[in-house]
Amino acid sequence: MRKKIRVGVLFGGRSGEHEVSLASARSLLNALDSDRYDAVPIGITREGQWLIADSPDRLLASEVSLELPDTTEAVPDVTHHGIVRVNERGGIDLHETAVDVVFPLLHGPYGEDGTVQGLLELADIPYVGSGVLGSAVSMDKLMMKAVLAHAGLPGVAYEAISARAVREDCRPVVTAIETRLDYPLFIKPCNLGSSVGISRAGDRIELVEALHLAARYDRRIIVEQGIDAREIECSVLGNDVPLVSVPGEVIPHDAFYDYEAKYTVGKTDLVIPANVTPAQAMTIRDYAIRAFQAVDAAGLARVDFFIRRSDGTVLLNEINTMPGFTSTSMYPKLWEASGVSYSEIADRLIELALERHAERSRRSVR
């Protein structure tokens, strides 16, 4: 009988996308085949403490907390290459909570940005998704755009702004933006996901408000040129030879695809597959693979595009290396429309993680 793979499902975290992470973990835990896997749910509190509970439902209810019954602290253990439970005496139980692979369902900072990936690599634990470099580059919107532009991938015009400059004197910042870009504009913190802290500005007053809002979330801000365009997304799956799903279209009911539109039922329509021309579909697939490889992504990613309404030109918006992973999220829905079920995606991602770790282990570090 084949030994079951112990999968550490890591969720929660310190970012503003804590609740989204819990929802992703619920879907994954429900989908994992119990004949193939032993799931080890591991929650991270908003303060950054790692926890394991006897009942996964307690960690997944809403708020991960050490105050929950039958909950104990867990730590990544470099010596034994696992994530282990800490007992009352400060010791560890290697047999109970050692894992074969970690599925880090963490969205945003302190999880999707290379920090947790680096920790898992130090502990020599296989994990799903991109490594330190791919995660960090893709999380930082300014660095990501620079890398994608270097790869020859077209995007919208943008400006980089310092939050410090906004706080000290916003007037020259606004003048510089208005000189180079036209309204409407989209203002974003550089290192947040799920549209947190993002605003649309149609005039100077809204721009100033948006800059100050973004400055609350990050020390760097990106201001992008707004364009009249359709929003198209596709899913990527693989390591060195990635596959691309059919494209889908996001149609928000409001002015743009903000956090509320993403996670409130009825705020957005999803059209899968998107109504695009064969030439546009081919371009989207080509750009998605090139973007995935340019940032050194692995495992999974969702790549977002614009199709400019005036001439049908495809522009690359961004790449997300740990997209929402609920059963109704765009990433799995695009694969389901491509003939791959949610549970099959999970199986393949775990296989890819183990393959990548085995390849890395074969390389000499001396």
N, C-alpha and C positions, 0 to 999 in steps of 0.2 A: 504494500500500500504506500502510495506516494506521501511523503511528509508535507504537512500543510505549511504554507508560507505565512509567517507572522508579520502582519502589516500594521505598523504604527500609524494611525490616522491622527495627524497633528492639526489642531484647529483652535480657534479663538484669537488670541494675540492682542497686541497693544495698539493696533491701528484703529482708525475710525470704521473699518470694515469688519469689525469683530462679529457682528450679527450675521453678515453675509457668509463669513467663514463657518459659523455654526450650521447654517442652512446647507452649505456645501457638504459638510461632514455628515449630516443626517442622511442626505441622499446617497453618499458613497457607502456608508455603513449598511444601509438597506440593500444596496446593490451588490455588495461583495458576496461571492459564492462561498457559503460556509463549508462546503466540501473541499474547497481549495485553499481557503484562507482562515487564519485565526486573526480577527481584528483586535487591535489594542488601541482603544480611544485614549488620546492624550490631549488634555485641554490646557491652554495657556490663558492665564488671567489677564485682565487689562493692565495689571501691574507687571506682568512678565513672568509670573510663577508657573512652572510646569506641574500638572496634576494628573493623577490616574485615579479613577473611581471604580468601585466594584460594580456599579451599575452605570453603563454609558449614558442612560437617559438623564441621569442627574447632571452630568457635565454638559449635556446638549440642551437642557431645558431653556435657558436664556443666558444666565450669567455664570461663567466658570468661576468657582470660588473654593478656597480651602475650607470654608465653613460648611460645605455640603457634607452630609453623612457619608461615612465609609470612603472618604477621599484622602489620599496621601500625596506627598510631593514626589515628583520624578525628576531625574536629571539625565542629560546625555553623559555617558561614561566612556571616556577616551580609552581607558585601559582595556575594557572588555568589549568595546565597539558596539554599544547598545544604549538603549534608553531604559533606565532602571528605576524601580521604586525605592524610596528612602524610608527605612523603618524608624520607629520611635527612638532607637539608639543611634541613629545616624548611619546604620549599615545599609546594605543593599541586597536584594534578592535577584540574583542573575537569572535563575531559571524562569521566574514568573513573568518578567517583563522585558527580557531581551527580544529584540525584533530583527527580522531579516531585511526589511526595507521600510522606509518612512514615506508616507504620502502627505506632504506638507500643504494642507489646504488653508494656507494663510494668504490673505490678500492685502496688498498695500505695504507700508513700512513695517520693519521688524519681522519680515516673513517672506515677502516677495522681492525684496531688494538685495538679496545676496547674504544677509546677515545670518539667517538660520541655515542657509546652504553652507556657509563657511563653517559653522558650528558642527554640522553633520559630517562635513568632510574631515574636520579635525578628529572626530570620533570614528572615522572610517565606516560610516553607515550609508548604505545605498539609499537614494531618495529619488522620488519622482520629480521630473521637471528640469529646468535649466540650472546650470551651475552658478558659481559666484559671479563670474563675469557677465554671462547672459542675463542673469537676474538684475544685477546692478545697473547695467547699461540700459535695459529696457524700462526700468523703474524711473530713471532720471530722464525726463522728457527732452531736456536740452542735449544731453549726451546721445540719447537715442536718435534724435533728429540729425545730429552731426554725423553719426555712423551711417544712417540710412542715406543721407545725402552723398557721403563719400562712396557709397555703393551704387550711386547713380539712380536712386529711386526718387521720383518727384513728389513734393509735398507742398503745402501752403506756406506763404511767407510768414515769418515770425520775428519777434524781438525778445531778447533776454533782458530781464529787469532784476535789479537787486532790491530785496525787501527793505534793506536798510535805507536805500535811496528814497523809497516810497515814504517811509516813516519820517525821514529828515526833512525833505522838501519835495512834494509830489509834482510841483509845477514844471520843472525842467524835464522830469520823466514823461509827463503827459505831452509836452511839446515835442519831445523826441519821437514818441510813438505816433503822434498825429502827422509828423513830417514823413514818416516812412510807411505807415499803414493807413487804410481807410476803414471807416465804420461800415458795418458792425465788426466788433472784435470779440475774441474769446480769451478770457484771462484765467490762467490756471496756475496753481502751485506746481512746482517742478516735480515733486516726488510724492504725489498722492494718486490713488486710483479711484475708480467708481465715481468719478465726477465730483468728489468732495472738494469744496472750496472753489468750484469753477463758476464763472459768471459770463453772461453775454452783455456787452456794452454797445448801445446804439448812439451814445453821445458822450460828451466830456464828463458830465456829472456821473453817469453810470460807470464810466471808466475809472474815475477816482474811487468810487465806492468799491468797485471790483478789485482794484489794486490793493486797497487796504484789507479787504477780506482775504485775498490770497496771501498777503503778507503775514496773516495770523497762522498760516499752516506751514510755511517754508521760508527759507532765507533767499531762495531764488524763485522768480516768477517768469512764466512764459506768456507772451501776448501773441495770439495768432490772428491772422487775417481771416475774417469770416467770408465764406463764399456761398453762393446759392448752389447747393449740391445735395444729392442723395447720399445717405449713409449706408455703406455696404460692409459686411463682415464675413470672414471665413475662418475656419478652424484648421490648424495644422497639427499633425500627429507624426512623430518619428524622431530619429536622431540624425544621423548623417544623410539619410535618404528620406526626407519627410514627404508625407502625403497631405493633400489639401482637400477639404470638403467642398461641397457646393457652396456658392455664396448666398447670403441672406441679406435682406434689407430691413433696417430699423427705421420706423416711421413714428417719431414722438408726436403726441398730440399737442404739446406746448412748443415754445420757441426753440428749445434744443433738448438734447438727450442728457438731462441732469440726473442727480442721484435719485430724486423722487421718481422720475420717469423710468429709471432702470428697475426699481424695486417696488413699485406700486402697481398692482393689478389694474389693467384698464387704461394706464397712462401711455402705453406704447403698443403699436402694432408691429408684428414681426412677419415678414413675407419670405417664406422659404419654399423653394429656391427663389432668389431674386430674379426679377424680370430684366435681364441684361442681355446684350448681344453676344454672340459667340466670340467676337473679338475682345469685348470687355471681359468676358469670363476667362479667356486665355491670359489676358494681361493681369487680371487679379491673381490668378494662380501663379504666374511667373513672379510677380512682385512679392507675393506671400512667401514663396520659397526663398527668394533672394533676401528678404528682410529677416527671415528665420535664421538663415546662415550668416548674414552680416553681423548680427548681434551675438552669434554663437549660442543660440537657443537650443534646447533639447527637450524631448518628451512631448510637450504640448505648448501651444500658443494660440491666441486669437489675434488676427491681424485685421485692422479696421481701415477702411478706405472712404474716400469721397469720389462720387462721379459728378463732375461739374455739369449742370443742366444746360448751359449755353452751348457746349460743344461735345459732351460725352467723354471728356478726358478723365482718366482714372488717376487719382492722386492718393498716395499713401498717407494715412493719418498717424497711426501708431501700432505698436505690437505689445500685447499683454501676455506675459509668460505664466501667469497663474490666474486665468479668468474664472469667473463664477462657475461653480461646478455642481449646482443643484440640477435636479432632473429637468427643470424648466429653463435653465440658463441657455444662452445662445450657443455656447461651445458644444455641449452634447446634442442640442437640437439640430444643429447643422450636420453633425455626424449621423444622427438618426435618419435625416433626410438623404444622406449619402449611403445608407444601408448598414451602418454600424451602430449597434445598440449601446446604451449607457454602460451596461455591465461589460460588454466587449471592449469599450474604450478603457475602462478601469483595468481589465486584464492586460491589455496591450501596454498601458502606461507602466504597470508594475514590471512587466517583462523588459521594457526599454530601460527602466531604472537599473535593474539587475545586470542587463547587458552592458550598460555604460560603466557601472562600477567595476565589473569584471575586466573590461578593457582598460580602465584606469589603473587597476591593480597590477596589470601585466607590465605597465610602463615603469622603467627604472627612475628613481628620484635621486640617485647618487651619481 
